[in-house]
């Protein structure tokens, strides 16, 4: 039982010591790597895994109880070779170091692409992927380092108690075994050791480096004695510890044979057997998972990035040197073990190296020094990550005190906060329940570093120019895949829980963290992909089946146009939506372009209204010329506006809707100060009636569909009507200014029907009822016309109620005037004599519309083509004003392109 009592939490020792100093430079990385190897070998000489593995619920989970480090790999080298044989062990090393090596390439690439600050992996990820990924991974990495530091302290306490603790009741002990045992005594020893680590970390990274240099010398000496022991120690019998059942039937001894060919032959191939500490059968996957945990730990040096003079120089060289050196030594160790130790010794004793060392006390010295150094490494690494998180203000005032530093820049408050958390973890006394999660946290950090490097590479940003060029996007993808495979191989349950925890942190930071000025890689990736797909969007391949409205809405003043802006957002049907504005000024008379200063207010407007629109501002000497500019230049490639929307030109008093809108609080009025006050009657207008109609004519000449919106400040969105009220969309698809030539199947009428249908398909308007009004004279056959229109709607898959309207009285006024005034049309649907359509007729039509539908949500009317004679522009606008007077929210529509299809 005495041997079994020594098999406790030594497995918990196995944290990331390999690179605890690698960030200090190439030489320091070499020291750290050698120190880790020697410590691992020493640790093998004195520790077992019975208590550690015996508490695992299943074989697949017991591998997760070793925090990722090269140390654990050294501890279990005999176990790996004994179970898997030399050939499979070497193959495992190749696969494991291939995965880790790919992540090392990503670390080197990111660290050489600019100046690094405190935080290590957190700093790399946050500056590449943004605060959401950086903050979530930073918290996970911080917690992993805290738990790892506690793990080392517990392991060191276990070692001290085993060596110097009083023997169990009835047992025999030496004169040096005087320390009392028990939970509270173990906690006291751990607290004292942790306090020593705190003192070193409070002094700063400089004293820590000096202390670890001394430890490096000791570890190098121990490593030399271990390697020398294989050659100078004579063959001997080694007493085996009892198995888990302790029935006494197991073999009592095994052999250290020295270098023998027969021993090597016996150890070449796999021989998976039952583990003597757990009683469970081993397999390739379980052994590989145990071994892989010892190959991680490459971020310890980068955690000290804020304390390095030249992190971009030291981190790549130190990390690569550590990986290469440890890989070579682990392979050498596996070969030496295969040549000198029989299979029974490798499988039945995980601490046999102490028995074959030339001087066993080296084991105790190496274990104590290296474990204490590892605990300090994780404590100081956790404090640097916490300091970086606090400095970036991702968690607001919660981490505010952690920003405090000493005169020489040491974040002493972050060190104290980390020390408190480590102390709390020590109260648990055991880390079985969290060790697997900590291992997975480390692997998720490595995978995210690969993801950050992959995103930077795919974004193809000109400023991504790392001096380390030995990587490609292929290595990043393989690194991500390898890390995730190992995460789920270690423990699918813990892996799923860890990923879920990371996603929760990511979502919370996305909505709660303040915006940063680091630059977002998502924007670079989006730009890269949008450019690629815009080039693929060939305008020559457009087809009417896939037509959608792409609208340029000209906005004079957002204060008076909020309802119209939101309405057009519903009308666009996932198409392009551009808010256009013309600023009247002359660039020659200005010191600089005033538009960039105004664009921020427009973009905030888009964000607050929660609409999906672009903003395009221009500077011009007139509204008409500015609108022409926007029609010409808005959009890109195959994404260009095919429709222009304008507010109606009238003399109605404008209301400031901005101050009344719930999305704009009065306390933030400063953000909208660039928007002018609403227009009031009596003040000059920026646009004349003639110029307004000229803009309509220009758009039609440029083959753009035209929408004129009137009285939309009165529009009540469907969500404000209540769930019982059904929105109504009334459609009048004939040219009311030309009843003598009105019909329902021309391009303009079909476009009007399409736009009304598109609105009814919007999410907010899905409950709306579409009503189509068929104007007929009493002498006609209404049934036949209605049947034809119904068939047309069926072919176009448009659901609408058809209402027949007799308009004999209004038409009679039109024909009466026809007989009095003769005139020829201009061929464009507008009379050559403006008096041909009288205000009396238009007033009658206006009343007819009001009688048929007193209060629909919105009306769609046919917009006639402007006259060819520009002198009639004023009369044209007057007629539109009379026609739509008092109708409420009304959209006048004129279409120039075919937008409907009956084909599949």
C-alpha positions in Angstrom: 0.0 0.0 0.0 3.0 2.3 0.5 3.8 2.0 -3.1 0.2 2.7 -4.0 0.1 5.8 -1.9 2.9 7.2 -4.0 0.8 6.8 -7.1 -1.4 9.8 -6.4 -1.7 13.2 -8.0 1.7 12.9 -9.7 -0.2 12.6 -12.9 -1.5 16.1 -12.2 2.1 17.3 -12.4 2.0 16.8 -16.1 1.4 20.4 -17.2 3.1 22.5 -19.8 6.6 23.0 -18.6 8.4 22.3 -21.9 8.1 25.9 -23.0 7.8 27.8 -19.7 10.7 30.0 -20.8 10.7 29.6 -24.5 9.4 33.1 -25.1 12.5 34.7 -23.6 14.4 34.0 -26.7 16.0 31.2 -28.7 18.5 30.2 -25.9 15.9 30.5 -23.2 13.6 28.2 -25.2 16.3 25.7 -25.5 16.8 25.8 -21.8 13.2 25.4 -21.1 12.9 22.4 -23.4 15.8 20.6 -21.9 14.6 21.4 -18.4 11.2 19.9 -19.2 12.7 16.7 -20.5 14.9 16.2 -17.5 12.0 16.9 -15.1 9.8 14.5 -17.0 12.3 11.7 -16.8 12.9 12.3 -13.1 9.2 12.4 -12.5 8.9 9.0 -14.1 11.3 7.7 -11.5 9.0 8.5 -8.6 5.4 8.8 -9.6 2.6 6.4 -10.6 -0.9 6.8 -12.0 -3.0 4.5 -9.9 -5.1 7.1 -8.0 -5.2 9.3 -11.0 -6.5 6.7 -13.5 -8.5 4.8 -10.9 -10.8 7.7 -10.6 -11.5 8.0 -14.3 -14.9 6.7 -15.2 -13.7 5.1 -18.4 -10.5 4.4 -20.3 -11.1 7.1 -22.9 -11.4 9.7 -20.2 -8.4 8.8 -18.1 -6.1 10.3 -20.8 -7.7 13.7 -20.2 -6.6 13.8 -16.6 -3.1 14.9 -17.7 -2.9 18.5 -18.6 -1.2 19.0 -21.9 2.6 19.2 -21.6 5.7 17.6 -22.8 6.4 16.7 -19.2 3.5 14.2 -19.2 4.9 12.7 -22.3 8.2 12.1 -20.6 6.4 10.7 -17.6 4.5 8.2 -19.7 7.1 7.4 -22.3 7.6 4.0 -20.7 3.9 3.4 -20.6 3.6 4.4 -24.3 6.4 2.2 -25.5 5.3 -0.7 -23.2 1.8 -0.7 -24.7 2.3 0.5 -28.3 5.8 -0.8 -29.0 8.6 1.2 -30.5 7.2 1.4 -34.1 3.8 2.7 -33.1 5.3 5.0 -30.5 7.4 6.6 -33.1 4.4 6.9 -35.4 2.4 8.5 -32.5 5.2 11.1 -32.1 5.1 11.9 -35.8 1.4 12.5 -35.8 1.3 14.4 -32.6 4.2 16.7 -33.5 2.8 17.2 -37.0 -0.4 18.6 -35.4 1.5 20.7 -32.9 4.0 21.8 -35.5 1.3 23.2 -37.7 0.0 25.4 -34.9 3.6 26.5 -34.2 3.8 27.7 -37.9 0.7 29.8 -37.3 2.1 31.2 -34.1 5.3 32.2 -35.8 3.5 33.8 -38.7 1.2 36.0 -36.5 3.9 36.9 -34.1 6.2 38.2 -36.9 3.5 40.3 -38.5 3.8 43.3 -36.2 4.5 44.4 -32.7 3.2 42.1 -30.0 1.9 43.3 -26.6 1.0 41.6 -23.4 -1.4 38.7 -23.6 0.3 36.2 -25.9 -2.3 34.0 -27.7 -5.1 36.4 -26.6 -3.4 39.3 -28.2 -2.8 37.4 -31.4 -6.4 36.2 -31.7 -8.2 39.3 -30.6 -6.2 41.5 -33.1 -6.8 39.1 -35.9 -10.4 37.8 -35.3 -11.8 40.7 -33.3 -12.8 41.1 -29.6 -15.5 38.4 -29.6 -13.1 35.5 -30.4 -10.2 37.1 -28.6 -12.2 37.7 -25.4 -13.8 34.2 -25.3 -10.5 32.5 -26.0 -8.7 34.8 -23.6 -11.0 33.9 -20.7 -10.6 30.2 -21.5 -6.8 30.5 -21.7 -6.7 32.4 -18.5 -8.7 29.8 -16.6 -6.6 27.0 -18.1 -3.4 28.7 -16.8 -4.9 29.2 -13.4 -5.9 25.6 -13.1 -2.6 24.5 -14.5 -0.7 26.4 -11.8 -2.9 24.9 -9.1 -2.2 21.5 -10.7 1.6 21.9 -10.3 1.2 23.1 -6.7 -0.9 20.0 -5.9 1.6 17.8 -7.6 4.5 19.3 -5.7 2.7 18.9 -2.4 2.0 15.3 -3.2 5.7 14.7 -3.9 6.8 16.5 -0.7 4.3 14.5 1.4 5.3 11.2 -0.1 9.0 11.9 0.6 8.8 13.6 3.9 5.3 12.9 5.2 4.8 10.8 8.3 4.0 7.1 7.4 0.5 5.8 7.7 -0.6 4.3 11.0 1.3 1.0 11.6 3.7 1.8 8.8 7.5 2.1 9.0 9.2 5.3 7.9 12.6 6.9 7.9 13.8 9.7 10.2 13.0 12.3 7.5 9.4 11.5 7.2 8.0 13.9 9.8 5.5 16.1 8.1 1.9 15.5 9.2 -0.6 14.3 6.6 -4.2 15.2 5.9 -6.3 17.5 3.7 -5.8 20.7 5.8 -2.0 20.0 6.1 -1.8 19.5 2.3 -3.7 22.7 1.8 -1.3 24.5 4.1 1.7 23.2 2.2 0.2 24.2 -1.1 -0.7 27.7 0.2 2.9 28.2 1.4 4.4 27.1 -2.0 1.9 29.2 -3.9 2.8 32.2 -1.8 6.4 31.7 -2.7 5.4 31.8 -6.4 3.4 34.9 -5.7 6.4 36.7 -4.2 8.5 35.9 -7.3 5.8 37.0 -9.7 5.2 40.2 -7.8 8.9 41.2 -8.1 8.5 40.8 -11.9 9.4 38.7 -14.9 13.1 39.5 -14.4 13.6 37.7 -11.2 11.5 34.8 -12.6 13.9 34.5 -15.5 16.9 34.4 -13.2 15.3 31.8 -11.0 14.4 29.6 -13.9 18.0 29.8 -15.2 19.2 28.1 -12.1 16.5 25.5 -12.5 17.6 25.0 -16.1 21.1 24.2 -15.0 19.8 21.6 -12.5 17.5 20.0 -15.0 20.3 19.8 -17.6 22.4 18.0 -15.0 19.6 15.6 -14.2 18.9 15.0 -17.9 22.5 14.1 -18.3 22.4 11.6 -15.5 19.3 9.9 -16.8 20.7 9.4 -20.2 24.0 8.3 -18.8 22.3 5.8 -16.6 21.2 3.7 -19.6 24.9 3.1 -20.4 26.6 2.8 -17.0 24.1 1.1 -14.8 24.4 -2.7 -14.7 21.5 -4.9 -15.5 19.3 -5.5 -12.5 16.0 -6.7 -11.2 13.4 -4.0 -10.4 10.7 -4.7 -7.8 7.2 -4.0 -9.3 4.5 -2.2 -7.4 1.3 -4.2 -6.7 -1.6 -3.9 -9.1 -5.0 -2.4 -8.6 -6.5 -5.6 -7.1 -3.5 -6.2 -4.8 -4.1 -10.0 -4.7 -0.4 -10.8 -4.8 -0.7 -13.0 -7.9 1.2 -10.5 -10.1 4.9 -10.9 -11.0 7.0 -9.3 -8.3 10.0 -8.3 -10.4 11.0 -7.1 -13.9 14.3 -6.6 -15.6 16.5 -3.8 -16.7 18.5 -5.7 -19.2 20.9 -3.1 -20.5 21.4 -2.9 -24.3 20.2 -6.2 -25.7 19.0 -7.1 -29.2 16.5 -9.5 -27.8 15.0 -6.8 -25.7 14.7 -4.4 -28.6 13.0 -7.1 -30.7 10.5 -7.8 -28.0 9.6 -4.1 -27.8 9.2 -3.4 -31.5 5.5 -4.2 -31.9 2.4 -3.3 -29.9 1.2 -5.4 -27.0 -1.8 -3.7 -25.5 -2.7 -5.0 -22.1 -4.6 -4.1 -19.0 -3.2 -1.1 -17.2 -2.1 -2.1 -13.7 -3.3 1.1 -12.1 -6.9 1.0 -13.4 -7.6 -2.5 -14.5 -8.7 -1.4 -17.9 -7.6 -2.6 -21.3 -5.5 -0.2 -23.3 -5.9 0.5 -27.1 -4.2 2.7 -29.7 -6.6 5.6 -29.2 -6.4 5.7 -25.4 -2.6 5.5 -25.5 -2.3 8.1 -28.2 -4.6 10.5 -26.3 -2.5 10.1 -23.2 0.7 10.7 -25.2 -0.7 13.7 -27.1 -1.5 15.6 -23.9 2.2 15.8 -23.4 2.9 17.4 -26.7 1.1 20.7 -26.1 2.2 23.7 -24.2 3.6 25.8 -27.0 2.0 29.0 -25.7 3.8 29.5 -22.4 6.5 31.6 -24.1 4.0 33.7 -26.0 2.2 34.5 -22.8 5.2 36.6 -21.8 5.1 38.6 -25.0 4.6 41.8 -23.1 7.8 41.2 -21.1 10.1 40.4 -24.1 12.3 42.9 -25.7 11.8 41.5 -29.2 8.8 39.1 -29.1 8.6 38.9 -32.9 12.2 37.6 -32.9 12.2 35.4 -29.8 8.9 33.7 -30.0 9.3 32.0 -33.4 12.9 30.9 -32.8 12.3 29.8 -29.2 9.1 27.9 -30.0 10.5 26.1 -33.1 13.7 25.2 -31.2 11.7 23.8 -28.3 9.5 21.7 -30.6 12.4 20.3 -32.6 14.6 19.6 -29.6 11.9 17.8 -27.6 10.8 15.7 -30.6 14.4 14.5 -31.0 14.9 13.7 -27.3 11.5 11.9 -27.0 12.3 9.7 -29.9 15.8 9.0 -28.5 14.3 8.2 -25.1 11.8 5.8 -26.7 14.6 4.0 -28.5 16.7 3.7 -25.3 13.8 2.3 -23.3 13.1 -0.2 -26.0 16.7 -1.4 -26.0 17.2 -1.7 -22.2 13.9 -2.5 -20.5 11.8 -5.6 -20.9 8.1 -5.3 -21.7 6.9 -6.2 -18.2 8.9 -3.4 -16.6 7.5 -0.8 -19.0 3.9 -2.0 -18.5 4.0 -2.6 -14.8 6.0 0.2 -13.3 5.7 3.9 -14.3 8.4 5.0 -11.9 11.2 2.5 -12.8 13.7 5.2 -14.0 14.4 6.1 -10.4 15.5 2.6 -9.6 18.0 2.6 -12.5 19.4 6.1 -12.0 23.0 6.5 -11.0 22.0 8.7 -8.0 18.3 8.6 -7.1 18.3 11.9 -5.1 18.6 13.7 -8.5 15.0 12.7 -9.0 13.7 14.5 -6.0 15.7 17.6 -6.7 14.6 17.8 -10.4 10.9 17.2 -9.5 10.8 19.9 -6.9 12.6 22.6 -9.0 10.8 21.9 -12.2 7.4 21.8 -10.7 7.8 25.0 -8.8 9.1 26.7 -12.0 6.1 25.4 -13.9 3.7 26.7 -11.3 5.3 30.1 -11.5 5.2 30.0 -15.3 1.4 29.4 -15.4 0.8 32.0 -12.6 2.7 34.7 -14.4 1.2 33.7 -17.8 -2.4 33.9 -16.3 -1.7 37.3 -14.9 -0.4 38.6 -18.3 -3.6 37.3 -20.1 -5.8 38.9 -17.4 -3.9 42.2 -17.7 -4.4 42.2 -21.5 -8.1 41.5 -21.1 -8.5 44.3 -18.6 -6.5 46.8 -20.7 -8.8 46.2 -23.7 -11.9 46.9 -21.6 -13.8 43.9 -23.0 -15.5 43.2 -19.7 -16.0 46.8 -18.6 -15.4 47.7 -15.0 -15.3 44.1 -13.8 -11.6 43.7 -14.7 -10.8 47.4 -14.2 -8.5 46.9 -11.2 -6.4 44.4 -13.1 -5.0 47.3 -15.2 -2.9 48.5 -12.3 0.9 48.1 -12.8 4.0 48.9 -10.8 6.6 51.4 -11.8 8.4 48.9 -14.0 5.2 47.8 -15.7 4.5 44.6 -13.7 0.7 44.1 -13.5 0.7 43.3 -9.8 -3.0 43.5 -9.4 -3.5 40.9 -12.1 -0.9 38.7 -10.4 -2.8 39.0 -7.1 -6.2 38.3 -8.7 -4.7 35.2 -10.5 -3.1 34.1 -7.2 -6.5 34.3 -5.4 -8.1 32.1 -8.1 -5.3 29.5 -7.9 -5.8 29.4 -4.2 -9.5 28.8 -4.6 -8.7 25.9 -6.9 -6.3 24.5 -4.3 -9.3 24.1 -2.0 -10.6 21.3 -4.2 -7.5 19.2 -3.4 -8.1 17.3 -6.6 -8.3 18.3 -10.3 -9.8 15.2 -11.7 -13.1 17.0 -12.6 -11.5 19.9 -14.5 -8.2 18.5 -15.8 -9.8 17.3 -19.0 -11.5 20.6 -19.7 -8.3 22.5 -19.1 -6.5 20.3 -21.7 -9.3 20.9 -24.1 -9.2 24.6 -23.4 -5.5 24.6 -24.5 -6.3 22.8 -27.7 -9.1 25.1 -28.5 -6.7 28.0 -28.1 -4.3 26.4 -30.5 -7.1 25.8 -33.0 -8.2 29.4 -32.8 -4.7 30.6 -33.4 -4.7 28.5 -36.6 -8.0 30.0 -37.5 -6.7 33.5 -37.0 -3.7 32.8 -39.3 -6.0 31.2 -41.8 -8.3 34.2 -41.8 -5.4 36.6 -42.3 -4.1 34.5 -45.2 -7.4 34.2 -46.9 -8.2 37.9 -46.5 -5.1 38.6 -48.7 -4.7 42.0 -46.9 -1.6 43.8 -48.2 -0.5 44.6 -44.6 -0.3 40.9 -43.7 3.4 40.5 -44.4 4.9 38.2 -41.7 8.6 37.8 -41.9 8.1 34.1 -41.2 6.8 32.7 -44.5 6.9 28.9 -43.9 3.2 28.4 -43.8 0.2 28.3 -46.1 -3.5 28.1 -45.6 -3.2 24.4 -46.0 -1.1 24.1 -42.8 -3.7 26.2 -41.0 -6.6 24.0 -42.0 -4.7 20.9 -41.1 -3.8 22.4 -37.7 -7.4 23.3 -37.0 -8.6 19.8 -38.0 -5.9 18.1 -36.0 -6.7 20.1 -32.8 -10.4 19.4 -33.1 -9.8 15.7 -33.7 -7.7 15.4 -30.6 -10.2 17.4 -28.6 -13.0 14.9 -29.3 -10.7 12.0 -29.1 -9.7 13.0 -25.5 -13.3 13.5 -24.4 -16.3 14.1 -26.6 -18.4 15.3 -23.6 -15.9 17.7 -22.2 -15.1 18.9 -25.8 -18.8 19.6 -26.5 -19.2 21.5 -23.2 -16.0 23.5 -23.8 -17.1 24.5 -27.3 -20.5 25.5 -26.0 -18.9 27.6 -23.3 -16.7 29.3 -25.9 -19.8 30.0 -28.1 -21.7 31.5 -25.1 -18.8 33.8 -24.4 -18.5 34.8 -28.0 -22.2 35.7 -28.3 -22.1 37.6 -25.1 -19.1 39.6 -26.1 -20.6 40.3 -29.5 -23.5 42.1 -28.0 -22.0 43.5 -24.8 -18.4 44.4 -25.6 -17.6 47.9 -26.9 -16.5 48.5 -30.4 -12.7 48.3 -31.0 -10.3 50.0 -33.3 -8.2 47.0 -33.9 -9.7 46.2 -37.3 -12.0 43.3 -38.0 -10.7 40.4 -40.0 -14.4 39.6 -40.9 -14.5 42.9 -42.9 -11.4 41.9 -44.8 -12.8 38.4 -45.5 -16.2 39.8 -46.6 -14.5 42.3 -48.9 -12.4 39.5 -50.5 -15.5 37.3 -51.0 -17.7 40.1 -52.2 -15.2 41.2 -54.8 -14.9 37.6 -56.0 -18.6 37.1 -56.4 -19.2 40.5 -57.9 -16.8 39.6 -60.6 -18.8 36.4 -61.1 -22.1 38.3 -61.2 -22.4 38.8 -65.0 -25.0 41.4 -66.0 -25.3 39.7 -69.4 -26.8 36.6 -67.7 -29.6 38.4 -66.0 -33.1 36.8 -66.5 -36.5 38.1 -65.7 -37.2 35.0 -63.6 -34.7 36.2 -61.0 -35.4 39.9 -61.2 -35.6 41.8 -57.9 -36.0 45.5 -57.1 -32.8 47.3 -56.5 -33.7 50.7 -55.2 -32.0 54.1 -55.0 -34.0 56.2 -52.5 -33.2 59.9 -52.8 -33.5 61.5 -49.3 -33.6 65.2 -48.9 -33.7 65.1 -45.1 -33.8 62.0 -43.0 -35.7 63.8 -40.2 -38.8 63.9 -42.4 -38.3 60.6 -44.3 -38.0 57.8 -41.6 -41.3 56.1 -42.6 -40.4 56.1 -46.3 -36.9 54.8 -45.6 -38.4 51.9 -43.6 -41.1 51.2 -46.2 -38.6 51.0 -49.1 -36.6 48.6 -47.0 -39.6 46.3 -46.9 -40.1 46.8 -50.7 -36.6 45.8 -51.8 -37.1 42.0 -51.5 -33.5 41.2 -50.6 -32.3 43.5 -53.4 -29.8 46.3 -53.4 -31.0 49.3 -51.3 -29.1 52.6 -51.5 -29.9 55.8 -49.6 -28.8 58.7 -51.8 -28.4 62.3 -50.9 -27.1 65.3 -52.8 -25.3 68.1 -51.0 -25.4 71.4 -52.8 -21.9 72.9 -52.9 -18.9 73.5 -55.0 -15.8 71.6 -54.2 -13.6 74.3 -55.7 -14.7 76.7 -53.0 -14.2 74.3 -50.1 -11.0 73.4 -48.3 -11.9 69.7 -48.1 -14.6 67.2 -48.9 -17.5 67.7 -46.4 -19.2 64.4 -47.2 -17.0 62.0 -45.0 -17.9 64.0 -42.0 -21.6 63.6 -42.7 -21.5 59.9 -43.7 -21.1 58.8 -40.1 -24.5 60.2 -39.1 -26.1 58.5 -42.1 -24.5 55.1 -41.2 -25.7 55.5 -37.6 -29.1 56.2 -39.0 -29.1 53.0 -41.0 -28.0 51.1 -37.8 -30.7 52.6 -35.6 -33.5 51.9 -38.1 -32.2 48.4 -38.5 -32.4 48.5 -42.3 -30.2 46.8 -44.8 -29.0 49.7 -46.9 -25.9 51.4 -48.3 -25.3 55.1 -48.1 -24.2 57.1 -51.1 -23.6 60.9 -50.8 -22.5 63.2 -53.5 -21.6 66.9 -54.0 -23.1 68.8 -56.9 -24.2 72.2 -58.1 -27.9 71.0 -58.4 -30.1 68.2 -57.2 -30.7 67.1 -60.7 -27.1 66.7 -61.6 -26.4 65.0 -58.3 -29.2 62.5 -58.9 -27.8 61.8 -62.3 -24.4 61.1 -60.7 -25.9 58.7 -58.3 -27.8 56.9 -61.0 -24.7 56.5 -63.0 -22.3 55.5 -60.2 -24.3 53.8 -57.5 -23.7 50.1 -57.2 -21.0 47.9 -58.6 -20.9 45.4 -61.4 -24.2 43.5 -61.6 -25.5 45.2 -58.4 -26.8 48.5 -59.6 -30.1 50.3 -58.8 -32.8 49.5 -61.4 -35.4 51.7 -59.6 -35.3 55.2 -58.2 -37.6 56.3 -55.4 -38.4 59.9 -54.7 -40.5 61.7 -52.2 -43.4 63.7 -53.6 -43.0 67.4 -54.5 -45.6 69.4 -52.6 -45.9 72.3 -50.2 -47.0 70.2 -47.2 -45.4 71.1 -43.8 -42.7 68.6 -42.9 -42.6 67.0 -39.5 -39.5 66.1 -37.6 -40.0 62.3 -37.2 -36.5 61.8 -35.9 -37.2 63.3 -32.5 -40.3 61.2 -32.1 -38.9 57.9 -33.2 -38.2 55.4 -30.4 -34.9 54.4 -31.9 -33.5 57.9 -31.4 -33.4 59.1 -27.8 -33.2 62.8 -27.2 -30.0 62.4 -25.3 -28.2 61.4 -28.4 -29.4 64.3 -30.6 -25.8 65.3 -31.1 -25.2 62.3 -33.3 -27.8 63.7 -35.8 -26.7 67.3 -35.8 -25.5 67.0 -39.4 -29.2 66.6 -40.5 -30.8 70.0 -41.2 -34.1 71.0 -39.6 -37.3 70.2 -41.4 -38.4 72.5 -44.3 -41.1 75.0 -43.3 -43.5 76.9 -45.7 -42.2 80.2 -46.8 -38.5 79.2 -46.9 -36.9 78.6 -50.3 -36.6 75.1 -51.7 -33.5 73.5 -53.0 -35.5 72.0 -55.9 -37.9 73.5 -58.4 -41.0 71.7 -59.7 -39.5 71.7 -63.2 -36.2 70.2 -62.0 -38.2 67.5 -60.0 -40.0 66.3 -63.1 -36.8 66.5 -65.1 -35.3 64.0 -62.6 -38.2 61.6 -63.3 -37.6 62.0 -67.1 -33.8 61.5 -66.7 -34.4 58.3 -64.8 -36.8 56.9 -67.5 -34.3 57.8 -70.1 -31.7 55.8 -68.2 -34.1 52.9 -68.2 -34.7 53.1 -64.4 -38.1 52.4 -62.9 -39.6 55.3 -61.0 -41.5 55.4 -57.6 -43.0 58.6 -56.3 -44.0 58.4 -52.6 -46.6 60.8 -51.2 -47.9 61.2 -47.6 -45.8 58.4 -46.2 -45.4 60.3 -42.9 -48.9 59.1 -42.3 -48.0 55.5 -42.9 -48.7 53.1 -40.0 -46.6 50.0 -40.3 -48.4 46.7 -40.0 -46.7 46.0 -36.7 -48.4 49.1 -35.2 -51.9 48.1 -36.4 -52.3 45.3 -34.0 -52.6 41.6 -34.6 -56.4 41.8 -35.3 -56.1 44.5 -38.0 -55.3 43.3 -41.5 -53.2 45.6 -43.7 -54.7 46.5 -47.0 -52.7 47.2 -50.2 -54.9 48.8 -52.9 -53.7 48.6 -56.5 -55.0 50.7 -59.4 -53.1 49.4 -62.4 -54.3 51.7 -65.1 -53.2 55.1 -66.4 -55.8 57.3 -64.8 -54.6 60.3 -66.8 -55.5 58.5 -70.0 -58.7 56.5 -69.6 -59.0 56.3 -73.3 -55.9 54.2 -73.6 -56.0 52.4 -70.3 -55.3 48.6 -70.2 -53.9 46.2 -67.7 -51.2 44.2 -69.5 -48.6 46.8 -70.5 -45.1 46.8 -69.0 -45.9 49.6 -66.5 -49.1 47.9 -65.2 -47.3 44.6 -64.8 -44.5 46.3 -63.0 -47.0 48.0 -60.6 -48.6 44.6 -59.9 -45.1 43.1 -59.2 -44.2 45.8 -56.8 -47.4 45.4 -54.8 -46.9 41.6 -54.7 -43.3 42.1 -53.5 -44.5 44.3 -50.7 -47.1 41.6 -49.7 -44.2 39.1 -49.5 -42.2 41.1 -47.0 -42.2 39.6 -43.5 -43.9 42.6 -42.0 -46.6 42.6 -44.7 -47.4 38.9 -45.0 -50.8 39.3 -43.4 -51.7 42.1 -45.8 -54.6 41.6 -48.3 -54.0 42.7 -51.9 -57.0 44.4 -53.6 -56.9 45.0 -57.3 -59.4 47.6 -58.7 -60.7 47.0 -62.3 -62.1 50.2 -63.7 -65.0 49.5 -66.2 -67.6 51.5 -68.0 -71.2 50.2 -67.8 -71.4 49.5 -71.5 -68.5 47.0 -71.4 -68.6 43.4 -70.4 -67.1 43.4 -66.9 -67.3 39.7 -66.5 -65.0 39.0 -69.4 -62.5 41.6 -68.4 -62.5 40.3 -64.9 -61.9 36.7 -66.0 -59.0 37.8 -68.1 -57.4 39.7 -65.2 -58.0 36.8 -62.9 -56.3 34.4 -65.3 -53.4 36.8 -65.5 -53.0 36.9 -61.8 -53.2 33.1 -61.7 -50.4 32.8 -64.3 -48.3 35.3 -62.3 -49.0 33.5 -59.0 -50.3 36.7 -57.5 -53.1 36.3 -54.9 -55.4 39.4 -54.9 -59.1 40.3 -54.6 -60.5 41.8 -57.7 -63.0 44.7 -57.3 -64.9 46.0 -60.3 -65.4 49.8 -60.3 -67.8 51.7 -62.6 -66.3 55.1 -63.4 -68.8 56.3 -66.0 -69.1 59.7 -64.3 -65.4 60.4 -64.3 -64.9 59.2 -67.8 -67.8 61.3 -69.0 -66.0 64.4 -67.8 -62.9 63.4 -69.7 -64.8 62.7 -73.0 -66.7 66.0 -72.7 -63.5 67.9 -72.6 -62.2 65.8 -75.5 -64.9 67.1 -77.7 -64.2 70.7 -76.7 -60.4 70.6 -77.1 -58.8 68.7 -79.9 -55.2 67.8 -79.5 -52.7 65.3 -80.6 -50.7 63.1 -78.3 -47.0 63.3 -78.2 -46.7 59.5 -78.6 -45.6 59.1 -75.0 -49.1 58.9 -73.4 -49.3 62.5 -72.3 -51.6 64.9 -74.2 -50.1 67.5 -76.4 -52.4 70.1 -74.8 -52.2 70.2 -71.0 -55.8 71.3 -70.8 -56.9 68.0 -72.3 -57.1 66.4 -68.8 -58.9 68.8 -66.5 -58.7 69.2 -62.7 -62.4 68.5 -62.7 -61.8 65.0 -64.1 -58.8 64.4 -61.9 -60.9 65.5 -58.9 -63.6 63.0 -59.8 -61.1 60.2 -60.1 -59.6 61.2 -56.7 -63.1 61.0 -55.1 -63.7 57.7 -56.9 -60.6 56.2 -55.3 -61.6 57.5 -51.9 -65.1 56.1 -52.2 -63.8 52.6 -53.1 -61.3 52.4 -50.2 -61.5 55.0 -47.5 -58.4 54.0 -45.4 -56.1 51.3 -46.9 -52.6 51.0 -45.5 -51.0 52.0 -48.7 -52.1 52.6 -52.3 -50.3 51.8 -55.6 -51.2 54.0 -58.6 -50.0 54.1 -62.1 -47.5 56.9 -62.8 -47.8 58.3 -66.3 -44.8 59.2 -68.4 -43.7 62.9 -68.2 -44.5 64.9 -71.4 -41.9 65.2 -74.1 -42.4 69.0 -74.0 -40.4 70.2 -71.0 -42.6 73.3 -70.8 -45.4 71.1 -69.6 -43.5 69.7 -66.6 -45.2 72.1 -64.2 -48.7 71.1 -65.4 -47.8 67.4 -65.2 -46.8 67.8 -61.5 -50.0 69.7 -60.8 -52.1 66.9 -62.3 -50.3 64.3 -60.1 -50.9 66.5 -57.0 -54.7 66.7 -57.7 -54.9 63.0 -58.5 -53.3 61.9 -55.2 -54.6 64.7 -52.9 -55.9 63.3 -49.6 -55.3 59.7 -50.5 -52.9 59.0 -47.6 -49.7 56.9 -48.2 -49.6 56.5 -52.0 -46.9 55.1 -54.2 -47.0 56.2 -57.9 -45.2 53.6 -60.0 -43.8 53.6 -63.5 -42.0 50.6 -64.8 -39.8 50.4 -67.9 -38.6 46.8 -67.7 -40.2 43.4 -67.9 -40.3 41.9 -64.4 -42.8 39.1 -64.5 -42.5 35.6 -65.8 -44.9 32.7 -66.2 -42.1 30.2 -66.9 -40.7 27.7 -64.5 
